[in-house]
Amino acid sequence: MQYTYGLVFIFQKKVKTASDFLIAGRNLPLPILAATIAATSFGGGCLVGGVQWGAERGLWVGMYSTIGAALACFINAFFAGKLRSLSCDITPADYIETRYGHSVFLRAYQSLVTPISILAIMGSQLISFGSVSTAFGIPYDIAVIIGVIVIIIYTYTSGMWGVAVSAFIQLAICIVFLPIVAYISLKLVGDNPLLMLQSMVKEPFFPGNKSISDFMYTVLPLVLGSIFSYESFLRYQCADNAKNAVKSSVIAGFILLFLAFPIGIIGAIGGSLFPNISSVQVLPQMISTTLPPLISVLFLAAILAAIMSTADSLMTSMSAIISRDIYNKLLHPNIEFNDLKNTLKYSQIASALTAIIGAIIALKFDSLLELLFWPAPLCTGVIFAPFVIGLCWKGATKKGAIYAVIVSVILALLNMIGILTVFDRILVPIIGGSITIFIVSKFSKKD
């Protein structure tokens, strides 16, 4: 971890304002920007969660989350340039205000509900951290607590520069070593790795009765929600221009697609080699089995650092919600963000609380991807219509957006409690909200 703290020490000098802390002065180089976009989803959800599902259900199922993250990057590329060109915006709620005009209801809903999703994902990252740490002989609970303490200290001084540069290095290590672990894994179960891989690839993409629902449950929130997630939006604002925002999203998508196969292979083979251990323990077990001791320790440490990078990006998102959306735009809307006192202090407090609550979640739950996507209907399902429809259709109005949120919330809650289960839980509020914003906008004047 020392190199990470060294990077933090170097780049903290670039953080002079709260906006520098959140969006790195809109000046991240293209390779670093692409890496941090990919790393946002990669650390716990794709890597540890993907290996877990691969061990339980096979190659393709283990790749679902990483494929979903890659697809999200490719789709986001169509919007990233336009979102970056809005130079006055920092958060997704800023875009909503730019698009529809000031609305306390729309900003308040996004500012109050999005933290639910952030806390759930934060919890999942700490679950990953604790699970991988057991490979070093550290008890799960103690590892989670240590991880939280380290992340809090790290995030206080890093800003987006430190987060992004450390993510670049950690992702590079994973790009090198994950294929090596996958290749050696194939050799452990057969003399011809290529033949073994061909056999695994021939398995059905949806191998079981629940596979389609698992795929939808995993991929839809990533694809439909990442367009307006704080993690993605903040990173597009870090680009020095709109073209690089687009390029970085495309590059991140290819990086994730490249990593999807090793993740699925490691999970599937690990599940067959170690059927008597917990699926969340398969990744550290496979690494320690396939790599020399020193390299395996270094690689496990890099994975832990990558998980921490994902976690601190979530803390940065929460900082943006507290400092920009609530403290600035809701409580002090007439003062410029960088002129407002104590924004950085409140951001740091929000970051620390995010980590602490995430630790509580991690100590109470042991299911990773289910936890990761549980709040999606209230976030992805509800925000989709005002954000994406508003981005694509000039006719959308503020009244249409407000009514779309209200209808989507009702549909999301009905689906989550089991009353309305016609089809996918994300699509129910998305379709309802999209129809509502179209109808209401057609019959209301644009503000």
N, C-alpha and C positions, 0 to 999 in steps of 0.2 A: 504493500500500500504506500510505501515511502515515495515512489515516483509520482503517485497521484497527488499527495500532499505537496510535493515539489512543484507540480504544475499549478496547483491552487495558489501557492505562494507567488509564482511568476505572474499569473494572469489576474490576480486580485487587484493589481495595480491599474488594470483597465476599467475596473468598476468604480465609477465616480458618481453615478446617479442610479436611481431605482430602475430606470429603463435600461441602463447598461447592464445591470444585474439580471434583468429578465430577457433581453434580446441581443446582448453582446454588441451593442452599438451598431446593429445592422451591418456587421462586417465580418462574418465568419467565412473563411475560405471554402470553396466548393467541396473538396474531399472531406473536410472535417464536418461540414454541414450534412453531407450525405450520410456519413457514419453516425452522427447523432440522431438523425431521423430514423435510421434502421435500428439503432440501439434502443430507441424509445420502447419498441415492442419486444425486442429480442431477449433481454435479460432473463426475466422469470417466466413470462407467459409462453414465449416460443420455445426457449431452450429447455428449461426444467419441466415445464408443463407439457411440452411436446414429447420429450423422452418418456414422461410418465404415461401419457396416453399411448405412445408407441409400444411400451412394455405391456400395457393392458390389452390393446386392441389391434396392434399391427402397424406395419410401415406407413401406410397412407394416412391412417388416423393420427399418427404421431406428427405428420406433416401439416395437418389442417390449420393449426394456428399460424405457422410460419407462412404458409401459402396465403392465408387471409391477410396477414400483415403486408406481404408483397403486393397482392392485388390492391390493397388500400393505397399503397404508395403510387402505383401506376394510375389509379383513378384520381388520386389527389393531384397528380401532375397537371391535370386539365384545369384545376382551380388555383394551384399554388401561385402562379404568376399574377393572376388578378388580385388575389388576396394580398400578395406582397406589395402590389402597386398602391395599395391604400396605406400610404406612409404615416397617416395619423393614427392608425389602429395598432393596438398591441395585443388585445385579447379577442376571442370570438364575440364576446358581448359588445365590444367596440364596433365590430362589423355590423352587428344587428342594429346598433344605433345609427351608424353611417347609412345603412340601407333604408331604414324605416323612420328615422327621427327618434328623438328621445322618448323612451317608454320605461318608466320605473318598473312596471310589471314584467316586461320581457327581460330586462337586465337582472332584476331581483330573482326571477325564477332560475335563470341560468346560473347565477352566482350562488344560489342556495342549494340547488339540486346537484350540480356538477361535483361538488365536494364529496357526495355520497359515492360516486363512481371512483373518484381519485383515492378515497380512503380504502375502498375495496381492492383496487389495484395495488395500492401501497401494501396492504396486508398480504396480498399474494406474492409480492416481491420479497417480503420478509420471510414468508413460508419457504420460498426458494432458497433464500440465504441460510436459513436455519437447517434446511435439509442437506444442502451441499456441505455446510460446515461440519456435519457429523462425520464426514470422511476424514477430518483432521482429529477426530476423537473428542470434539467439543459437543456437549449435550445440546439438544435442539433449543431448549428454553434459554439457556445461557447465551447461545450463539445469536438468537434474535435480539436479546437485550444488548449484547456487545455491538451488533450491527446497527442498532438504533442510535446508540451513543456515538459511534464513529460517523454515521451519516449526518447526524445533527451538527457535529463539529465541522465536518467537511462542507456542508451546504452553507453554513454561516459565512464562509469566506470565499466560496468558489465563484458564484455567478454562472451565467451561461457559458462563458469562456472556459472555465475549469471543467464544467460538465461535458462540454462538447469535445475538448481535446482529450480528456481521459477516455471518453467513449470511443474515440477514433483508435486509440492504442489498444484498448481492450477488445474491440471488435476485430482488429487486425490479428490479434493472437488467436481468436476463435476461428477466423477464416483459415489460418494455417493449421491449427491442431485438430479441429473437429473432423475434417476429411481423413486425417491420419488415424484418429480413433475409430472412425467408421470402417476404414480399410482393414485395420488390424482385427476389428470385430468380425468382419466377413471371413477372414482367414481362420478365426477361431472355430468356426462352424463348418468349414469346408476347405478343400485344397485349392479350389478355383474361385477366387472372390468375384470375378466377373460373372461366372455362371450362377453363383449364389444370388448376386444382385438381380440378374435377369429373372430368376425364379421369384424373387420377392416382388419385383415390379409387376409381374403378371397377376398378382393378387388383385381382387376387386377394389376399386377406389372406395366403394361403400361396402365393407365386408360383412356388416351385421344389420339387424333390423333397426337399431338405433343410430346407425352411422350417418344417415342423411340428416336426422335431427341434430346429431352432434356437430356435423359440418355447418349447418345453418346457425346453430347456437354459438359456434366459435367464430365463423367467418363474417356473418352479417354485421355484428357490432363493430368489428374491425374495419370493414369496407365502408359501411354507411356512416359510422360515427367518427372516424378519424379525420374526416374532412373538416369538422368543426371542433375537434378535441383541442384542449388547451396545449397539450404537448406538441401536436403538429403545427398548430397556428403560430405558437411562439417561435418555432424553428423556421417557418417560412419568413417571419419578420426578421430573422437573423441574417438572411441572405443580403448581399450587397446590391442585388438587383433582381428584377422579376424573372429574367431568364435563368439565373442560377438557382432560384427557388424551384423552378420546373425541373432543371437538370438534376438537382440534388434528390428530388423525389423519385425520379426514374432510376438513378443509380442505386438508391437505397432499396428499391424494389428488386433489382437484379441481385444485389448482395443477399437479400433475404431468400430469394428463390434458390440461390447457390447453396445456402446453408440448410435449406429445408430437407434435402436428401440425407445428409449426414445425421441430422437430428432423428429422422424417422428410422434410419438404419440402426443407430445406436440403441434406440428405444426397443425396437422389435427384437433385435438379437439379445439385448440385455434381459428382456423379459423371458426369453427361452433359456438363457444360460443361468439366470438367477431367479427361478420361479418362487422361491421361498422367502424373498425379501420384499419389503414394501416398494411399490413402483416408484415412489419419490426418491428412493435410495439407489435406483438403477444407474443414474448418470455418474455419481461419484464412484460407484463400484466399477463401472465400465472403464472409467478413466484410470483408476488405480490398477486395473487388470491389464490394460493394453499398453500403457506407457511406462517407461522407466521411472523409478521413484522420484527423482529430482524433477523431471519434466512434468510428471503428473501433479506434483505439489504446486509447481509454477502455474500450470494450466488451471487447476482448481482455484488458485488464488485469483487468476485473471477472471474466471467465471464469477467468483464472489464480487470482484470489483465491478464487473459488468452489471450484475444485479444491483449493486449500489448506485451505479450511474443511472439506471432506469428509475430507481427509487428517488434519487435526488432531482431528477427531472420532474417527477410528480410533485415533489415539494416546491419546486420552482413554479409549477402551475398553480398550486394552492396560494403561493405568495402573490401571483398575479391576480387571483380572484380577490384576495383580502385587500391588497394594497391598491390595485387599479379599479376593480369593478365595484367593490363595496366602499372602501375608505375614500377613494377619490371620486368616482362617478356617482355613487348613491348619496354619500354624506357630504362631500365637498365638490359638487359638479362645476363650480365656477372658478376653481383654482387649477392651474396647469399641474400635471402629474409630478414633474420634476421640481416644481416650486413648492409643493406641499410638504410640510414638515413630517418627520417620523415615518415616511413610507417604507424606508428600508428596515427600520426597527420592527414595524408591524409585519413586514414580509418574513423576517427572521423568526418572529414568534409563531406565525402561522406555519412555517416550515417545521419547527420543533414539535408543535402540537400534532401536525400531520404524521410525523414519524412515531410519536408516542401512541396515538390512536391506532395507527397501522400495526404497531407491535401487539397491542391488545387483541386486535383481530387475528393476527398470526398465531397467537398463543391459544386462541379458542377454536380455530378452524384448521382442518388439514386437507381440505379439498381445494385444489388450486384453480383450475380453469372455470369450474362452476362459480366459485366466489368471484373470479375476475369479471365475469359477464353478467352477474345477477342484476345489477341496477340498470342495465342497458335500456330497458323499455322507457324508464323515466328520463333518461339522458338522450341516447341516440334516437329513440322512437319519437320523443316529443320535440326536440330541437331541430330535427331533420327538415320539416316543412318550412319554418320561417327562414332557416339558413340556406338550404340547398335550393328550394323553390325560389326563394328571393334572389339567390345568386344567378339562377338560370332564366327567370321570368321577370321582366320589368313591370308587369302588371300587378304584382303582389303589393298589397297595402298594409299599413300598420294594423288596421282593424282586422284584416284577414289573418295576420300573423298572431295577434292576441287570441282570436277565437280558435285558431289552429292549435295553439298551445293548450288551451282549456279542454278542447275535445280530445286531444292526444293524451293528456294526463288521465282523463276519465277512462279512456280505452286501455291505457297501459296498466292502471290499477286493477281494472276488471280482469285483465289477462293475468296479471301477477298473482291474484288471489284465487284464480281458477274458475271464474264465472264465464269469461269469454275466452275460449280456447279453440277458435275456429281454425286458425293456422298460426304461423310463426309469431312469437310474442313481440318481435321487433317490428314486423311488417304491419301488425294490427294498428298501432298508433301512427306509424308512418303514412299508411294509406288513408286513415281517417283524417290526419292532420293535413295531408296534401289535398284531399277533396275539399276540406273545410276552407283552407286558404284560397283555393281557386274560386269557390262559390262566393264566399264573403267578399273577396277582392273585386269580383265582377260587379257586385251590387253596392260597392262603397267607393267613395272618392279617395283618390290617392292624396296623402298628406303632403 
